[in-house]
Amino acid sequence: MKKRWKLLLLISLLLTMIVSGCSSSTGGNSDSGSKKIQLTMAAWGNPAEIKVYQRGLDEYEKTHKNVSIKLIPVPGDNYEQKLLTQLSGGQAHDIFYVGSETMPKLVETGKIAELTEFLESEESYVKADEFADGLWGAARQNGEIYGVSVDNNPYLMYYNKKVLKEAGIEKTPQEHYEEGTWNWDTFEEMTSKIVKAEKRGFVAENNSGHLFSWVWSNGGNLFDEDGNYILEENEKAQETFKYLAKLVDGGNITYSGSLPKGQGADAMFMSNQVGFVAAGRWLTPMFSENKALEFDYIPWPTNTGNEMEPAAIAIAYMSVSKESKHIDEAMKFLSYYTSAEGQKARLADNGNAVPSVNGVDELITADAVPEHAEYLIDARNIGKVEDKQVMIPGMENEIKDLMDLMYLGKQDADKTIEAVSKKAKDMIEEHNAK
């Protein structure tokens, strides 16, 4: 009887071990191989840009078979608000694009992962020192990194060759640039001729990229080194406001905010209704798909006597949610996406931006469309990522609201200067008092 019980006990133990082993084996496979790690990535962009982003995801998945990344396009108009709402509610995507003006707000939430240690690890595809110091902006605070630049976009102008030719403009912006006469007077003269030909001269957008580029093109400044707003003290900055108001009054500038719904600057440019628009490289993929469109880049016109002045650099960062269930894999993908390898995968063949990492500038200079793609590199090399206004939450939107009246031709430059200065100084004082 004792032998029988011992035999039954031994059989029971063996069965338990077999079942346990199978269970353990199945569980291990589900965590490490049989089930893919599912990540989601949120980003804004037009349809052509979304295709560019997808290249980076596709390349990563080719060599990381255990990872699947779903790209979630989010409209740019409410991107920031949606991102902040999702983070506060614990519903954020694993990885997401972050605008430079949004970064300070995200850091304050404490909901995004700190990346410094990971970027220095062997798991990372890129190191922090591979990026230019001037591109970090608010993504690096007190030596801690919360976002990595996916690329960058120096502002320059696009000009429509057909529109200029039909307006009777014989000397192109390129010829003026080479002769050293690509300046405010030339720009005003050209846009006047385009308007007389019953087309739009220049579609202006009310954002900091446009405004700072115009101010810097005149050798002016809106902030001093200590972050004080100096518009009322800076004569060159005031001249810029007066020049823009003059172009609005003369019809040379069409404000994008006054266009009928559905008629954006990009669509008008492609339909040969406007001579100049200003942006980074993000319009290039869409413009390049239009084989009937003839366009080229030209640096921002200056009013200083110099051939070229700094223009604004638009930049987006990639960050990781601190509450991601797969935070290590999310960080690893972030490092790939922003590395030389990842940027090359996205930005080759008329990509939507300029590399921010060392070693891949040939992606731009080798491009045949448009002809003078090298101006993107020139603009990046001397351009600026604005780092003063961005630190004051809400300032850009408040200034945009005040600038609206001038762009709509309902308020002169002097009143706009006064209103913008007061609002900016009040907001800085309030922010510093916290």
RAVENHU-V122900 format. One record per pair of residues at least 12 apart in sequence whose ideal C-beta (glycine too) atoms are under 10 Angstrom apart, sorted by the first residue. I is the first residue (numbers start at 0). J is the second residue. D is the distance in whole Angstrom. If there is no record, write none. Layout:
I&J&D, I&J&D
This chain:
31&65&8, 32&64&9, 32&65&6, 33&65&9, 34&65&8, 34&67&10, 35&60&9, 35&63&9, 35&64&8, 35&65&6, 35&66&6, 35&67&5, 35&68&10, 36&63&9, 36&65&6, 36&66&5, 36&67&7, 36&68&9, 36&93&9, 36&324&9, 36&325&5, 36&327&10, 36&328&5, 36&329&9, 36&332&10, 37&66&8, 37&67&5, 37&68&8, 37&69&7, 37&93&9, 37&324&9, 37&325&8, 37&328&10, 38&56&9, 38&59&10, 38&66&7, 38&67&7, 38&68&5, 38&69&7, 38&70&10, 38&92&8, 38&93&4, 38&94&6, 38&319&10, 38&323&8, 38&324&9, 38&325&6, 38&328&7, 38&329&6, 38&332&7, 39&67&10, 39&68&7, 39&69&5, 39&70&8, 39&71&6, 39&91&9, 39&92&4, 39&93&6, 39&94&8, 39&95&9, 39&320&10, 39&323&9, 39&329&10, 40&52&8, 40&53&10, 40&55&9, 40&56&7, 40&68&6, 40&69&7, 40&70&5, 40&71&7, 40&72&10, 40&92&6, 40&93&7, 40&94&4, 40&95&7, 40&96&8, 40&317&8, 40&329&9, 40&332&8, 40&333&9, 40&336&9, 41&69&10, 41&70&8, 41&71&5, 41&72&8, 41&73&5, 41&78&8, 41&81&8, 41&82&7, 41&85&8, 41&91&8, 41&92&4, 41&93&9, 41&94&8, 41&95&4, 41&96&7, 41&97&10, 41&320&10, 42&70&7, 42&71&7, 42&72&7, 42&73&7, 42&75&10, 42&78&9, 42&92&9, 42&94&9, 42&95&7, 42&96&4, 42&97&10, 42&149&9, 42&315&8, 42&317&9, 43&72&7, 43&73&6, 43&74&7, 43&75&4, 43&76&9, 43&77&10, 43&78&5, 43&79&9, 43&81&10, 43&82&10, 43&95&10, 43&96&6, 43&98&8, 43&315&8, 44&70&10, 44&72&7, 44&73&9, 44&74&10, 44&75&8, 44&78&10, 44&96&8, 44&281&7, 44&284&10, 44&315&9, 44&351&7, 45&72&9, 45&75&9, 45&263&10, 45&265&8, 45&281&7, 45&282&8, 45&284&8, 45&285&6, 45&351&9, 46&72&8, 46&284&9, 46&285&8, 46&288&10, 47&265&10, 47&281&8, 47&282&9, 47&283&9, 47&284&4, 47&285&4, 47&286&9, 47&287&9, 47&288&7, 47&349&9, 47&351&7, 48&72&9, 48&280&10, 48&281&6, 48&282&9, 48&283&10, 48&284&7, 48&285&8, 48&345&10, 48&350&9, 48&351&5, 48&352&9, 49&70&7, 49&71&10, 49&72&5, 49&284&10, 49&351&9, 50&70&10, 50&284&7, 50&285&10, 50&288&10, 50&345&10, 50&351&9, 51&150&10, 51&280&10, 51&281&9, 51&283&10, 51&284&6, 51&344&10, 51&345&5, 51&346&8, 51&347&10, 51&348&9, 51&349&9, 51&350&5, 51&351&5, 51&352&8, 52&70&6, 52&72&9, 52&96&8, 52&149&9, 52&336&9, 52&345&7, 52&350&10, 52&351&8, 53&68&10, 53&70&6, 53&72&10, 53&345&9, 54&341&9, 54&343&10, 54&344&5, 54&345&5, 54&346&9, 54&347&8, 54&348&9, 54&350&8, 55&68&9, 55&70&9, 55&149&9, 55&332&9, 55&335&8, 55&336&5, 55&337&9, 55&338&10, 55&340&9, 55&341&5, 55&342&8, 55&343&10, 55&344&5, 55&345&5, 55&346&9, 56&68&5, 56&69&8, 56&70&6, 56&332&8, 56&335&10, 56&336&8, 56&341&10, 56&344&9, 56&345&9, 57&70&10, 57&344&8, 57&345&10, 58&335&8, 58&336&9, 58&340&8, 58&341&7, 58&343&9, 58&344&4, 58&345&8, 59&124&10, 59&331&9, 59&332&6, 59&335&5, 59&336&7, 59&340&9, 59&341&7, 59&344&8, 60&332&10, 61&344&10, 62&335&9, 62&340&10, 63&328&8, 63&331&8, 63&332&8, 63&335&8, 65&328&9, 66&325&8, 66&328&6, 66&329&10, 66&331&9, 66&332&7, 68&93&8, 68&94&8, 68&328&9, 68&329&9, 68&332&7, 68&336&9, 69&92&9, 69&93&10, 70&92&10, 70&94&10, 71&92&6, 71&95&9, 73&85&10, 73&92&9, 73&95&9, 73&96&9, 75&96&10, 75&98&9, 78&95&9, 78&96&8, 78&97&9, 78&98&7, 78&101&8, 79&97&9, 79&98&7, 79&100&8, 79&101&5, 79&104&8, 79&105&9, 79&396&10, 80&101&10, 81&95&10, 82&95&6, 82&96&9, 82&97&7, 82&98&9, 82&101&7, 82&104&9, 82&105&8, 82&108&10, 82&110&10, 82&318&9, 82&320&10, 83&101&8, 83&104&7, 83&105&7, 83&108&7, 83&110&9, 85&110&9, 85&320&9, 86&104&10, 86&105&7, 86&108&6, 86&109&9, 86&110&4, 86&111&7, 86&318&10, 86&320&7, 86&321&9, 86&322&8, 87&108&7, 87&110&7, 89&110&9, 89&320&9, 89&322&6, 90&320&9, 90&322&9, 91&105&10, 91&108&10, 91&110&7, 91&111&9, 91&318&10, 91&319&9, 91&320&4, 91&321&9, 91&322&7, 91&323&8, 92&319&10, 92&320&7, 92&323&8, 92&329&9, 93&319&7, 93&320&6, 93&322&9, 93&323&4, 93&324&8, 93&325&6, 93&326&8, 93&328&8, 93&329&4, 93&330&10, 93&332&8, 93&333&9, 94&112&10, 94&317&6, 94&318&7, 94&319&6, 94&320&8, 94&323&8, 94&325&10, 94&326&10, 94&328&10, 94&329&5, 94&330&9, 94&332&6, 94&333&6, 94&336&8, 95&111&9, 95&146&10, 95&316&9, 95&317&7, 95&318&6, 95&319&8, 95&320&7, 95&329&10, 95&333&10, 96&146&9, 96&149&7, 96&315&5, 96&316&7, 96&317&6, 96&318&8, 97&111&8, 97&137&9, 97&138&8, 97&145&8, 97&146&5, 97&147&10, 97&149&9, 97&314&10, 97&315&7, 97&316&5, 97&317&7, 97&318&5, 98&313&9, 98&314&8, 98&315&6, 98&316&8, 98&389&9, 98&395&10, 99&134&10, 99&135&10, 99&136&5, 99&137&6, 99&138&8, 99&146&9, 99&148&9, 99&151&10, 99&207&9, 99&312&9, 99&313&8, 99&314&5, 99&315&7, 99&316&7, 99&384&7, 99&385&8, 99&386&8, 99&388&10, 99&389&5, 99&395&10, 100&136&9, 100&137&8, 100&206&10, 100&207&8, 100&385&9, 100&388&8, 100&389&5, 100&390&9, 100&391&10, 100&392&9, 100&393&9, 100&394&9, 100&395&6, 100&396&9, 101&137&9, 101&146&10, 101&315&9, 101&316&9, 101&318&10, 101&389&9, 101&392&10, 102&135&10, 102&136&7, 102&137&4, 102&138&5, 102&139&10, 102&140&9, 102&145&7, 102&146&6, 102&314&10, 102&315&10, 102&316&6, 102&318&8, 102&389&7, 102&390&10, 103&136&9, 103&137&5, 103&138&9, 103&140&8, 103&145&10, 103&389&7, 103&390&6, 103&391&8, 103&392&6, 104&137&9, 104&392&6, 104&393&9, 105&137&9, 105&138&9, 105&145&7, 105&146&8, 105&316&9, 105&318&7, 105&320&10, 106&137&7, 106&138&8, 106&139&10, 106&140&6, 106&141&10, 106&143&9, 106&145&5, 106&146&9, 106&318&9, 107&392&8, 108&321&9, 109&321&8, 110&318&9, 110&320&7, 110&321&6, 110&322&7, 111&138&10, 111&145&5, 111&146&7, 111&316&10, 111&318&5, 111&319&7, 111&320&7, 111&321&6, 111&322&10, 112&144&10, 112&145&8, 112&146&10, 112&318&7, 112&319&4, 112&320&7, 112&321&5, 112&322&9, 112&323&8, 112&326&6, 112&329&8, 112&330&7, 112&333&9, 113&143&5, 113&144&7, 113&145&6, 113&318&10, 113&319&9, 113&321&8, 114&127&8, 114&138&9, 114&139&10, 114&143&8, 114&144&5, 114&145&7, 114&146&7, 114&147&7, 114&317&9, 114&318&8, 114&319&7, 114&330&7, 114&333&7, 114&334&8, 115&127&7, 115&139&9, 115&142&7, 115&143&5, 115&144&5, 115&145&9, 116&143&10, 116&144&9, 116&330&10, 117&144&9, 117&319&9, 117&326&9, 117&327&8, 117&330&5, 117&331&8, 117&333&9, 117&334&7, 118&130&10, 118&144&6, 118&147&7, 118&330&8, 118&333&9, 118&334&7, 118&337&9, 119&144&10, 120&330&9, 120&331&10, 120&334&9, 122&327&8, 122&328&10, 122&330&8, 122&331&6, 122&334&7, 123&147&10, 123&330&8, 123&331&7, 123&333&9, 123&334&4, 123&335&9, 123&337&10, 123&338&8, 124&331&8, 124&332&9, 124&333&9, 124&334&4, 124&335&4, 124&336&8, 124&337&8, 124&338&4, 124&339&8, 124&340&6, 124&341&7, 125&147&7, 125&333&9, 125&334&5, 125&335&8, 125&336&9, 125&337&6, 125&338&4, 125&339&7, 125&340&9, 125&341&8, 125&342&9, 125&356&6, 125&357&10, 126&334&9, 126&338&9, 126&356&10, 126&357&10, 127&139&8, 127&144&6, 127&147&8, 128&357&9, 129&147&10, 129&337&9, 129&338&8, 129&339&7, 129&355&9, 129&356&5, 129&357&5, 129&358&8, 130&144&10, 130&147&7, 130&148&6, 130&151&9, 130&337&8, 130&354&10, 130&355&6, 130&356&6, 130&357&8, 131&148&9, 131&151&9, 131&355&7, 131&356&9, 131&357&8, 131&379&9, 131&380&9, 131&384&9, 133&151&10, 133&312&8, 133&314&10, 133&355&10, 133&379&10, 133&380&10, 133&382&9, 133&383&7, 133&384&6, 133&386&9, 134&147&10, 134&148&5, 134&150&10, 134&151&6, 134&312&7, 134&314&6, 134&316&9, 134&355&5, 134&356&9, 134&379&9, 134&382&10, 134&384&6, 135&147&9, 135&148&8, 135&314&9, 135&316&9, 135&355&10, 135&384&8, 135&386&9, 136&148&8, 136&312&9, 136&314&7, 136&316&8, 136&384&5, 136&385&8, 136&386&5, 136&389&7, 136&390&9, 137&316&9, 137&384&9, 137&386&7, 137&389&6, 137&390&6, 138&314&9, 138&315&10, 138&316&5, 138&317&9, 138&318&8, 138&384&10, 139&316&10, 140&390&9, 144&316&9, 144&318&10, 145&316&8, 145&318&6, 145&319&9, 146&314&10, 146&315&9, 146&316&3, 146&317&6, 146&318&4, 146&319&9, 146&333&9, 146&337&9, 147&316&6, 147&317&6, 147&318&8, 147&319&10, 147&330&10, 147&333&6, 147&334&7, 147&336&8, 147&337&4, 147&338&9, 147&355&9, 147&356&9, 148&312&10, 148&314&5, 148&315&7, 148&316&6, 148&317&8, 148&337&7, 148&342&10, 148&352&10, 148&354&10, 148&355&4, 148&356&8, 148&384&9, 149&314&8, 149&315&5, 149&316&7, 149&317&5, 149&333&9, 149&336&7, 149&337&6, 149&341&8, 149&342&8, 149&345&8, 149&346&10, 149&352&7, 149&355&7, 149&356&10, 150&279&9, 150&280&9, 150&281&10, 150&313&10, 150&314&8, 150&315&7, 150&317&10, 150&336&10, 150&337&8, 150&341&10, 150&342&6, 150&345&7, 150&346&6, 150&350&8, 150&351&8, 150&352&4, 150&353&6, 150&354&6, 150&355&5, 150&356&8, 150&359&10, 150&362&10, 151&279&8, 151&280&9, 151&312&5, 151&313&7, 151&314&5, 151&315&8, 151&352&6, 151&353&5, 151&354&8, 151&355&5, 151&356&10, 151&375&10, 151&378&10, 151&379&6, 151&382&8, 151&384&8, 152&208&9, 152&278&8, 152&279&3, 152&280&6, 152&281&6, 152&282&10, 152&311&9, 152&312&7, 152&313&4, 152&314&7, 152&315&8, 152&351&8, 152&352&5, 152&353&6, 152&355&10, 152&375&8, 152&378&9, 152&379&9, 152&382&9, 153&208&10, 153&212&9, 153&279&6, 153&280&8, 153&298&9, 153&299&9, 153&309&9, 153&310&6, 153&311&8, 153&312&5, 153&313&8, 153&314&9, 153&352&10, 153&353&6, 153&374&9, 153&375&6, 153&376&9, 153&377&8, 153&378&4, 153&379&5, 153&380&9, 153&381&9, 153&382&4, 153&383&9, 153&384&10, 154&206&10, 154&208&5, 154&209&7, 154&211&9, 154&212&5, 154&213&10, 154&215&10, 154&277&6, 154&278&7, 154&279&6, 154&280&10, 154&298&9, 154&299&7, 154&309&10, 154&310&4, 154&311&5, 154&312&7, 154&313&7, 154&378&7, 154&382&7, 155&212&9, 155&277&7, 155&278&8, 155&279&8, 155&280&9, 155&296&5, 155&297&7, 155&298&5, 155&299&6, 155&307&10, 155&310&6, 155&371&10, 155&374&6, 155&375&7, 155&377&9, 155&378&5, 155&379&10, 155&382&9, 156&172&8, 156&181&10, 156&186&9, 156&201&8, 156&212&9, 156&274&10, 156&275&5, 156&276&7, 156&277&5, 156&278&8, 156&295&9, 156&296&7, 156&297&5, 156&298&7, 156&299&6, 156&300&8, 156&310&9, 156&374&9, 157&264&9, 157&265&9, 157&268&7, 157&273&10, 157&274&10, 157&275&7, 157&276&5, 157&277&7, 157&278&7, 157&280&10, 157&282&6, 157&283&8, 157&286&7, 157&292&10, 157&294&5, 157&295&7, 157&296&6, 157&297&8, 157&369&8, 158&171&8, 158&172&5, 158&173&9, 158&189&9, 158&193&10, 158&201&10, 158&268&9, 158&273&10, 158&274&6, 158&275&5, 158&276&8, 158&293&10, 158&294&7, 158&295&6, 158&296&8, 158&297&6, 158&369&10, 159&193&9, 159&198&9, 159&199&10, 159&267&9, 159&268&6, 159&269&9, 159&270&10, 159&271&6, 159&272&9, 159&273&7, 159&274&6, 159&275&8, 159&276&8, 159&286&10, 159&292&7, 159&293&7, 159&294&6, 159&295&9, 160&172&10, 160&173&10, 160&271&10, 160&274&9, 160&292&9, 160&293&4, 160&294&6, 160&295&7, 160&369&10, 160&370&10, 161&198&10, 161&271&5, 161&274&9, 161&291&9, 161&292&8, 161&293&5, 161&294&9, 162&193&6, 162&196&8, 162&198&5, 162&199&9, 162&200&9, 162&267&10, 162&268&8, 162&271&6, 162&272&8, 162&273&7, 162&274&5, 162&275&9, 162&293&9, 162&294&10, 163&189&7, 163&192&8, 163&193&7, 163&196&9, 163&198&9, 163&274&6, 163&275&9, 163&293&10, 164&293&9, 165&193&9, 165&196&6, 165&197&10, 165&198&8, 165&271&8, 165&274&10, 166&189&8, 166&190&9, 166&191&9, 166&192&5, 166&193&5, 166&194&8, 166&195&7, 166&196&4, 166&197&9, 166&198&7, 166&200&9, 166&274&7, 167&192&6, 167&193&9, 167&195&9, 167&196&7, 168&188&9, 168&189&6, 168&190&10, 168&192&6, 168&193&8, 168&196&9, 168&274&8, 170&185&9, 170&189&9, 171&189&9, 171&295&8, 171&297&9, 172&185&8, 172&186&8, 172&189&7, 172&274&10, 172&275&8, 172&295&8, 172&296&9, 172&297&4, 172&298&9, 172&300&8, 172&371&10, 173&295&7, 173&296&9, 173&297&6, 173&370&8, 173&371&7, 173&374&10, 175&188&10, 175&189&9, 175&297&9, 175&300&9, 176&297&6, 176&298&7, 176&300&9, 176&306&7, 176&307&9, 176&371&9, 176&374&9, 177&306&9, 178&306&10, 179&301&10, 179&304&9, 179&305&9, 179&306&6, 180&300&10, 180&306&10, 181&297&7, 181&298&7, 181&299&9, 181&300&5, 181&301&7, 181&306&8, 181&307&9, 182&216&9, 182&300&5, 182&301&6, 182&302&6, 182&303&8, 182&304&8, 182&305&9, 182&306&10, 183&213&9, 183&216&8, 183&217&8, 183&238&9, 183&239&9, 183&242&6, 183&245&10, 183&246&9, 183&300&6, 183&301&7, 183&302&4, 183&303&10, 184&300&9, 184&302&8, 185&300&7, 186&200&9, 186&201&8, 186&216&10, 186&242&10, 186&246&8, 186&251&8, 186&275&8, 186&297&10, 186&299&9, 186&300&4, 186&301&10, 186&302&9, 187&200&9, 187&201&10, 187&242&8, 187&245&8, 187&246&7, 187&249&8, 187&251&6, 187&252&10, 187&300&9, 188&251&9, 189&201&9, 189&251&9, 189&274&7, 189&275&8, 189&300&9, 190&246&7, 190&249&8, 190&250&9, 190&251&4, 190&252&7, 190&253&10, 190&273&10, 190&274&6, 190&275&7, 191&246&9, 191&249&7, 191&250&8, 191&251&6, 192&251&10, 192&274&9, 193&250&10, 193&251&8, 193&272&10, 193&273&8, 193&274&4, 193&275&8, 194&249&8, 194&250&5, 194&251&6, 194&252&10, 194&253&9, 194&274&9, 195&250&9, 196&274&9, 197&272&10, 198&253&10, 198&267&9, 198&271&8, 198&272&6, 198&273&6, 198&274&6, 199&250&9, 199&251&9, 199&252&9, 199&253&5, 199&258&9, 199&264&9, 199&267&6, 199&268&9, 199&272&6, 199&273&4, 199&274&7, 199&275&9, 199&276&9, 200&246&8, 200&249&9, 200&250&7, 200&251&4, 200&252&7, 200&253&7, 200&273&7, 200&274&6, 200&275&7, 201&246&7, 201&251&6, 201&252&5, 201&253&7, 201&264&9, 201&273&7, 201&274&7, 201&275&4, 201&276&7, 201&277&8, 202&252&8, 202&253&5, 202&254&8, 202&255&5, 202&257&10, 202&258&8, 202&262&10, 202&263&8, 202&264&4, 202&265&9, 202&267&6, 202&268&8, 202&272&9, 202&273&5, 202&274&9, 202&275&8, 202&276&5, 202&277&8, 203&243&7, 203&246&8, 203&247&8, 203&251&9, 203&252&5, 203&253&7, 203&254&6, 203&255&7, 203&256&9, 203&257&10, 203&264&9, 203&275&9, 203&276&9, 203&277&8, 203&402&10, 203&406&6, 204&254&8, 204&255&5, 204&256&8, 204&263&9, 204&264&7, 204&276&9, 204&277&7, 204&278&8, 204&399&10, 204&406&9, 205&254&7, 205&255&7, 205&256&6, 205&395&10, 205&398&9, 205&399&5, 205&400&9, 205&401&10, 205&402&5, 205&403&6, 205&405&9, 205&406&6, 205&407&10, 206&255&9, 206&277&10, 206&311&9, 206&313&9, 206&395&7, 206&398&10, 206&399&7, 206&402&9, 207&221&9, 207&311&7, 207&313&9, 207&385&6, 207&388&6, 207&389&8, 207&394&9, 207&395&5, 207&398&8, 207&399&8, 208&277&8, 208&278&8, 208&279&8, 208&310&8, 208&311&4, 208&312&8, 208&313&5, 208&385&8, 209&243&9, 209&255&10, 209&277&6, 209&278&9, 209&299&10, 209&310&10, 209&311&8, 209&402&10, 209&406&10, 210&236&10, 210&239&8, 210&240&9, 210&243&8, 210&311&8, 210&385&10, 210&388&10, 210&395&9, 210&398&8, 210&399&9, 210&402&7, 210&419&10, 211&236&10, 211&239&10, 211&309&9, 211&310&8, 211&311&5, 211&312&10, 211&382&10, 211&383&7, 211&385&5, 211&387&10, 211&388&8, 212&239&10, 212&277&7, 212&298&10, 212&299&5, 212&308&9, 212&309&8, 212&310&4, 212&311&5, 212&312&10, 212&378&10, 212&382&9, 212&383&9, 212&385&10, 213&236&9, 213&238&10, 213&239&5, 213&240&9, 213&242&8, 213&243&6, 213&277&9, 213&299&8, 213&300&9, 213&302&9, 213&310&9, 213&311&9, 214&230&9, 214&233&8, 214&235&7, 214&236&5, 214&237&10, 214&238&9, 214&239&5, 214&240&9, 214&243&10, 214&308&10, 214&311&9, 215&235&9, 215&236&9, 215&239&9, 215&299&8, 215&301&9, 215&303&9, 215&308&6, 215&309&5, 215&310&7, 215&311&8, 215&381&10, 215&382&9, 215&383&7, 215&385&10, 216&235&10, 216&239&8, 216&242&10, 216&298&9, 216&299&5, 216&300&7, 216&301&5, 216&302&6, 216&303&7, 216&305&9, 216&307&9, 216&308&5, 216&309&8, 216&310&7, 217&233&10, 217&234&10, 217&235&5, 217&236&7, 217&237&10, 217&238&6, 217&239&5, 217&242&8, 217&301&8, 217&302&5, 217&303&7, 217&308&8, 218&233&10, 218&234&10, 218&235&5, 218&236&9, 218&238&9, 218&239&10, 218&301&8, 218&302&8, 218&303&5, 218&304&9, 218&305&8, 218&308&7, 218&309&10, 219&233&5, 219&234&8, 219&235&3, 219&236&4, 219&237&8, 219&238&7, 219&239&6, 219&240&9, 219&302&9, 219&303&9, 219&308&10, 220&232&10, 220&233&6, 220&235&7, 220&236&6, 220&387&10, 221&233&7, 221&236&6, 221&239&9, 221&385&9, 221&387&8, 221&388&7, 221&398&9, 221&419&9, 221&420&9, 221&423&8, 222&236&10, 222&385&8, 222&386&9, 222&387&4, 222&388&7, 222&423&9, 222&427&9, 223&387&9, 224&387&9, 225&387&9, 226&386&9, 226&387&5, 226&388&9, 226&390&7, 226&391&8, 226&427&7, 226&430&9, 226&431&8, 227&387&9, 227&423&9, 227&424&8, 227&427&7, 228&387&8, 228&388&8, 228&391&9, 228&394&9, 228&398&10, 228&419&8, 228&420&6, 228&421&10, 228&422&9, 228&423&4, 228&424&5, 228&425&10, 228&426&9, 228&427&6, 228&428&10, 229&420&9, 229&423&10, 229&424&10, 230&398&10, 230&415&10, 230&416&6, 230&417&9, 230&419&6, 230&420&5, 230&421&10, 230&423&7, 230&424&9, 231&416&7, 231&417&8, 231&419&9, 231&420&5, 231&421&9, 231&423&10, 231&424&9, 232&420&9, 235&302&8, 235&303&9, 236&416&8, 236&420&10, 237&412&8, 237&413&9, 237&416&6, 237&420&10, 238&302&8, 238&412&9, 239&302&8, 239&412&9, 239&416&10, 240&402&9, 240&405&7, 240&411&9, 240&412&4, 240&413&8, 240&415&6, 240&416&5, 240&419&8, 241&411&9, 241&412&4, 241&413&8, 241&415&10, 241&416&9, 242&302&8, 242&412&8, 243&402&9, 243&405&7, 243&406&8, 243&412&7, 243&415&9, 244&405&6, 244&406&9, 244&408&8, 244&410&8, 244&411&6, 244&412&4, 244&413&9, 244&414&10, 244&415&7, 244&416&10, 245&412&8, 247&405&7, 247&406&6, 247&407&8, 247&408&5, 247&409&10, 247&411&10, 247&412&9, 248&405&10, 248&408&6, 248&411&9, 248&412&10, 250&408&9, 251&274&10, 251&275&10, 252&275&10, 252&406&8, 252&408&9, 253&267&9, 253&272&10, 253&273&7, 253&406&9, 254&402&9, 254&403&8, 254&405&9, 254&406&4, 254&407&6, 254&408&8, 255&267&9, 255&276&9, 255&406&9, 256&399&9, 256&402&10, 256&403&6, 256&406&6, 256&407&7, 257&403&9, 257&406&8, 257&407&6, 257&408&9, 263&276&9, 264&276&5, 264&277&8, 264&278&8, 264&282&9, 265&278&8, 265&281&9, 265&282&6, 265&285&7, 265&286&8, 266&285&10, 268&282&8, 268&285&10, 268&286&7, 268&289&9, 268&292&8, 268&294&7, 269&282&9, 269&285&8, 269&286&7, 269&288&9, 269&289&5, 269&291&9, 269&292&6, 269&294&9, 270&289&9, 270&291&10, 270&292&9, 271&291&8, 271&292&8, 271&293&9, 275&297&8, 275&300&10, 276&294&9, 277&299&7, 277&310&9, 277&311&10, 278&313&8, 279&310&10, 279&311&9, 279&312&8, 279&313&5, 279&314&9, 279&351&8, 279&352&7, 279&353&7, 279&375&8, 279&378&9, 279&379&10, 279&382&10, 280&296&9, 280&313&10, 280&346&8, 280&349&9, 280&350&7, 280&351&6, 280&352&5, 280&353&6, 280&363&8, 280&366&10, 280&372&9, 280&375&6, 280&378&10, 280&379&10, 281&313&8, 281&315&10, 281&350&9, 281&351&5, 281&352&7, 282&294&9, 282&351&8, 283&296&9, 283&349&6, 283&350&8, 283&351&7, 283&352&9, 283&366&8, 283&368&8, 283&369&7, 283&372&8, 283&375&9, 284&348&9, 284&349&5, 284&350&7, 284&351&5, 284&352&10, 285&349&10, 285&351&9, 286&349&9, 286&368&9, 286&369&8, 287&348&9, 287&349&5, 287&366&9, 287&367&10, 287&368&5, 287&369&8, 288&349&9, 292&369&10, 293&369&9, 293&370&10, 294&368&9, 294&369&6, 294&370&9, 295&368&9, 295&369&4, 295&370&5, 295&371&6, 295&372&9, 295&374&9, 296&369&6, 296&370&8, 296&371&5, 296&372&7, 296&373&9, 296&374&5, 296&375&7, 296&377&10, 296&378&9, 297&369&10, 297&371&7, 297&374&7, 298&310&7, 298&371&9, 298&374&6, 298&375&10, 298&377&7, 298&378&6, 298&381&9, 298&382&10, 299&311&9, 299&378&8, 299&382&9, 306&377&10, 307&374&9, 307&377&7, 307&378&8, 307&380&10, 307&381&7, 307&382&10, 308&381&8, 308&382&9, 309&378&8, 309&380&10, 309&381&5, 309&382&5, 309&383&5, 310&378&6, 310&379&10, 310&381&8, 310&382&5, 310&383&8, 311&378&9, 311&382&7, 311&383&6, 311&384&8, 311&385&6, 312&353&9, 312&355&9, 312&378&8, 312&379&7, 312&381&10, 312&382&4, 312&383&6, 312&384&5, 312&385&8, 313&352&9, 313&382&10, 313&384&8, 313&385&9, 314&352&9, 314&353&10, 314&355&7, 314&384&5, 314&385&9, 315&352&8, 315&355&10, 316&333&10, 316&337&9, 316&355&10, 317&329&10, 317&332&9, 317&333&5, 317&334&9, 317&336&6, 317&337&6, 317&341&10, 318&333&8, 319&331&10, 319&332&9, 319&333&6, 337&355&8, 337&356&7, 338&356&6, 338&358&10, 338&359&10, 339&354&8, 339&356&5, 339&357&7, 339&358&5, 339&359&5, 339&362&10, 340&356&9, 340&358&10, 340&359&9, 341&356&9, 341&359&10, 342&354&5, 342&355&7, 342&356&6, 342&358&9, 342&359&6, 342&362&8, 343&356&9, 343&358&9, 343&359&5, 343&361&9, 343&362&6, 345&362&9, 346&359&7, 346&362&5, 346&363&8, 346&366&10, 347&359&9, 347&361&9, 347&362&5, 347&363&10, 347&365&9, 347&366&9, 348&362&9, 348&365&10, 348&366&8, 348&368&10, 349&362&10, 349&366&6, 349&367&9, 349&368&6, 349&369&9, 349&372&9, 350&362&7, 350&363&9, 350&366&9, 352&375&9, 353&372&10, 353&375&5, 353&376&7, 353&378&8, 353&379&5, 353&382&10, 354&375&10, 354&376&9, 354&379&9, 355&379&8, 360&373&9, 360&375&9, 360&376&6, 360&379&9, 360&380&10, 361&376&10, 362&376&10, 363&375&5, 363&376&6, 363&379&9, 364&376&6, 387&427&9, 388&423&8, 388&426&10, 388&427&9, 390&427&9, 390&430&8, 391&423&8, 391&426&5, 391&427&6, 391&429&9, 391&430&5, 391&431&9, 392&426&9, 392&430&7, 393&426&7, 393&430&9, 394&422&8, 394&423&6, 394&426&5, 394&427&8, 394&430&8, 397&419&9, 397&422&5, 397&423&8, 397&425&9, 397&426&7, 398&415&10, 398&418&9, 398&419&6, 398&420&10, 398&422&7, 398&423&7, 398&426&9, 399&419&10, 400&418&10, 400&419&10, 400&422&9, 401&414&10, 401&415&7, 401&416&10, 401&417&10, 401&418&5, 401&419&5, 401&420&10, 401&421&9, 401&422&6, 401&423&9, 402&415&7, 402&418&9, 402&419&7, 403&415&10, 404&418&8, 405&418&9, 405&419&9
